[in-house]
Amino acid sequence: MRRDYEYIVLGLGGWGSAAAYWLSRRAGADVLGLEQYELGHVRGESQDHSRIIRLSYHTPEYVELAKHAYRAWADIERDAGQQLVLRTGGLDFAPRESAIPLASYSGSMDAAGVPYEHLDAAEIRRRWPVIKATDDIHGLFQPESGIAMAARGNAAHLRMAREHGATLLDGTPVEAIHPRDGEIDVAAGGVMYRCRRLIIAAGAWTNGALTHLGMRLPLRVTKEQVTYFATPHAAEFEPGRFPVWIWMDDPCFYGFPVFGEPGPKAGQDAGGLETDPVTRTFEPDRAALGRTIAFLEQYIPRALGPTIYTKTCLYTLTPDRDFVLDRLPAHPEITVGVGGGHGYKFASLMGQILSELAIDGRTERNIEPFRIDRAILQLENPPVNYMV
Ligand SMILES: Cc1cc2nc3c(=O)[nH]c(=O)nc-3n(C[C@H](O)[C@H](O)[C@H](O)COP(=O)(O)OP(=O)(O)OC[C@H]3O[C@@H](n4cnc5c(N)ncnc54)[C@H](O)[C@@H]3O)c2cc1C
């Protein structure tokens, strides 16, 4: 049994499966991926039919990164021979004075040269009669937005990583990490592995992994949820007729056309209660579901119908909601990635960047905003702002 690898990836969720894939494209059989649960499990952040992918973002840096995210998805789509992104168009809409100003989104897209349309309420109602936009509402429409097919994307990254030679082990929790003399001992599932470079893509368990290195980040793990509704008007919510959407106010809601289940999906962003990834339950939060239903009753009532199911899922929130994507200052041979509750759209790109940091020690992409030593991550109780 082989125990010595050049690269180990800790965690094979959305970002880790992508990291294993991108590493394996360059390093083949020198890649080992370790996952504590079964591959494709539902205890983390990445396993559902759909996640929103969009160029529309609040800073030009994210918009630029999102352009590269589409390219990374296109690469794995070609390699895997499978569609993983579905463009539906995306509507960001809100009252004129909203908690999340649309101006930062339009300004960022202007700066990054991304085309979009600014729509008033009448135009929103004309294009999507199912959206009951009152006259104080306006929106931004970006045609490239759509669905990143999360479960399918994860499976594609894992399958192709194996095809490129990687070894992926499930049911193998990492229990200890010891960097020494330029190498790293990684104890997992009762076996001691060794590598030269380690990528930590542990989502809600990140601090559990960093503890072995004497580190802790001010992360907050919440139990979030999305609900599929069996609307009797499903045809009006098919992709092509209905976009992905985000309500840019506080509370912030978002939703999808019909995809993967026989009805549209909606949920509240960052509306969940704090939890622990190990002791969490899978019980839906009735109050959060009530808030989502009340929003839909007001603005998209024809989306409602009997609940097909509510799916719970974790967010790993940084205080500023920016990612962590960096090599550890004290151990540059170890790289960490954390998605901040909006990272799936970037999963393949993040895997590519993590692999570049591990192999080359650098990346062409601008990851400066995601430094692990940024000031807010040094605070024990930092101020938080999730409305971005
Ligand atoms: C309800 C919901 C809706 C979302 N909507 C969107 C959206 O529309 N668009 C978007 O871009 N993003 C969205 N996100 C966020 C996005 O899904 C996450 O940012 C992304 O999936 C994070 O992936 P990850 O790999 O960091 O975490 P995970 O997928 O949770 O992977 C971490 C993995 O590490 C494993 N692990 C941890 N510790 C160990 C250990 N010690 N040993 C071995 N394995 C270990 C875990 O078991 C897990 O499999 C949403 C998230 C949720 C919950």
The ligand as an SDF file (V2000), in Angstrom:
LIG
                    3D

 53 58  0  0  0  0  0  0  0  0999 V2000
  -27.7270   25.9520    1.0110 C   0  0  0  0  0  0  0  0  0  0  0  0
  -26.4840   26.4150    0.3260 C   0  0  0  0  0  0  0  0  0  0  0  0
  -26.5960   27.1500   -0.8310 C   0  0  0  0  0  0  0  0  0  0  0  0
  -25.4600   27.6150   -1.4850 C   0  0  0  0  0  0  0  0  0  0  0  0
  -25.6190   28.2980   -2.6560 N   0  0  0  0  0  0  0  0  0  0  0  0
  -24.5290   28.6700   -3.3780 C   0  0  0  0  0  0  0  0  0  0  0  0
  -24.7000   29.2360   -4.6450 C   0  0  0  0  0  0  0  0  0  0  0  0
  -25.8290   29.4180   -5.1350 O   0  0  0  0  0  0  0  0  0  0  0  0
  -23.5880   29.5730   -5.3340 N   0  0  0  0  0  0  0  0  0  0  0  0
  -22.3280   29.3540   -4.8350 C   0  0  0  0  0  0  0  0  0  0  0  0
  -21.3560   29.6890   -5.5090 O   0  0  0  0  0  0  0  0  0  0  0  0
  -22.1320   28.7810   -3.6240 N   0  0  0  0  0  0  0  0  0  0  0  0
  -23.2130   28.4400   -2.8840 C   0  0  0  0  0  0  0  0  0  0  0  0
  -23.0570   27.8600   -1.6560 N   0  0  0  0  0  0  0  0  0  0  0  0
  -21.7080   27.7470   -1.0650 C   0  0  0  0  0  0  0  0  0  0  0  0
  -20.9110   26.6160   -1.6480 C   0  0  0  0  0  0  0  0  0  0  0  0
  -21.7210   25.4870   -1.7930 O   0  0  0  0  0  0  0  0  0  0  0  0
  -19.6930   26.3500   -0.7640 C   0  0  0  0  0  0  0  0  0  0  0  0
  -18.9220   27.5370   -0.6550 O   0  0  0  0  0  0  0  0  0  0  0  0
  -18.8080   25.2600   -1.3520 C   0  0  0  0  0  0  0  0  0  0  0  0
  -19.5680   24.1330   -1.6930 O   0  0  0  0  0  0  0  0  0  0  0  0
  -17.7330   24.9050   -0.3310 C   0  0  0  0  0  0  0  0  0  0  0  0
  -17.0990   23.6870   -0.6710 O   0  0  0  0  0  0  0  0  0  0  0  0
  -15.9780   23.0760    0.2500 P   0  0  0  0  0  0  0  0  0  0  0  0
  -15.2510   22.0960   -0.5540 O   0  0  0  0  0  0  0  0  0  0  0  0
  -15.2090   24.1810    0.9060 O   0  0  0  0  0  0  0  0  0  0  0  0
  -16.7750   22.3860    1.4640 O   0  0  0  0  0  0  0  0  0  0  0  0
  -17.3790   20.8940    1.5170 P   0  0  0  0  0  0  0  0  0  0  0  0
  -18.0330   20.5650    0.2420 O   0  0  0  0  0  0  0  0  0  0  0  0
  -18.1580   20.7850    2.7720 O   0  0  0  0  0  0  0  0  0  0  0  0
  -16.0930   19.9770    1.6030 O   0  0  0  0  0  0  0  0  0  0  0  0
  -15.2970   19.8380    2.7410 C   0  0  0  0  0  0  0  0  0  0  0  0
  -14.9610   18.3540    2.8230 C   0  0  0  0  0  0  0  0  0  0  0  0
  -13.8790   18.1460    3.7010 O   0  0  0  0  0  0  0  0  0  0  0  0
  -14.1190   16.9230    4.3660 C   0  0  0  0  0  0  0  0  0  0  0  0
  -13.2950   16.9210    5.5780 N   0  0  0  0  0  0  0  0  0  0  0  0
  -13.2800   17.8540    6.5440 C   0  0  0  0  0  0  0  0  0  0  0  0
  -12.3970   17.5340    7.5130 N   0  0  0  0  0  0  0  0  0  0  0  0
  -11.8230   16.3580    7.1410 C   0  0  0  0  0  0  0  0  0  0  0  0
  -10.8320   15.5270    7.7240 C   0  0  0  0  0  0  0  0  0  0  0  0
  -10.2650   15.8200    8.8990 N   0  0  0  0  0  0  0  0  0  0  0  0
  -10.4640   14.4110    7.0550 N   0  0  0  0  0  0  0  0  0  0  0  0
  -11.0270   14.0860    5.8590 C   0  0  0  0  0  0  0  0  0  0  0  0
  -11.9960   14.8500    5.2820 N   0  0  0  0  0  0  0  0  0  0  0  0
  -12.3850   15.9730    5.8960 C   0  0  0  0  0  0  0  0  0  0  0  0
  -15.6080   16.9940    4.6560 C   0  0  0  0  0  0  0  0  0  0  0  0
  -16.1480   15.7480    5.0160 O   0  0  0  0  0  0  0  0  0  0  0  0
  -16.1200   17.5230    3.3420 C   0  0  0  0  0  0  0  0  0  0  0  0
  -16.4130   16.4940    2.4390 O   0  0  0  0  0  0  0  0  0  0  0  0
  -24.1780   27.3630   -0.9700 C   0  0  0  0  0  0  0  0  0  0  0  0
  -24.0490   26.6070    0.1970 C   0  0  0  0  0  0  0  0  0  0  0  0
  -25.1900   26.1370    0.8310 C   0  0  0  0  0  0  0  0  0  0  0  0
  -25.0320   25.3330    2.0960 C   0  0  0  0  0  0  0  0  0  0  0  0
  1  2  1  0
  2  3  1  0
  2 52  2  0
  3  4  2  0
  4  5  1  0
  4 50  1  0
  5  6  2  0
  6  7  1  0
  6 13  1  0
  7  8  2  0
  7  9  1  0
  9 10  1  0
 10 11  2  0
 10 12  1  0
 12 13  2  0
 13 14  1  0
 14 15  1  0
 14 50  1  0
 15 16  1  0
 16 17  1  0
 16 18  1  0
 18 19  1  0
 18 20  1  0
 20 21  1  0
 20 22  1  0
 22 23  1  0
 23 24  1  0
 24 25  2  0
 24 26  1  0
 24 27  1  0
 27 28  1  0
 28 29  2  0
 28 30  1  0
 28 31  1  0
 31 32  1  0
 32 33  1  0
 33 34  1  0
 33 48  1  0
 34 35  1  0
 35 36  1  0
 35 46  1  0
 36 37  1  0
 36 45  1  0
 37 38  2  0
 38 39  1  0
 39 40  1  0
 39 45  2  0
 40 41  1  0
 40 42  2  0
 42 43  1  0
 43 44  2  0
 44 45  1  0
 46 47  1  0
 46 48  1  0
 48 49  1  0
 50 51  2  0
 51 52  1  0
 52 53  1  0
M  END
$$$$
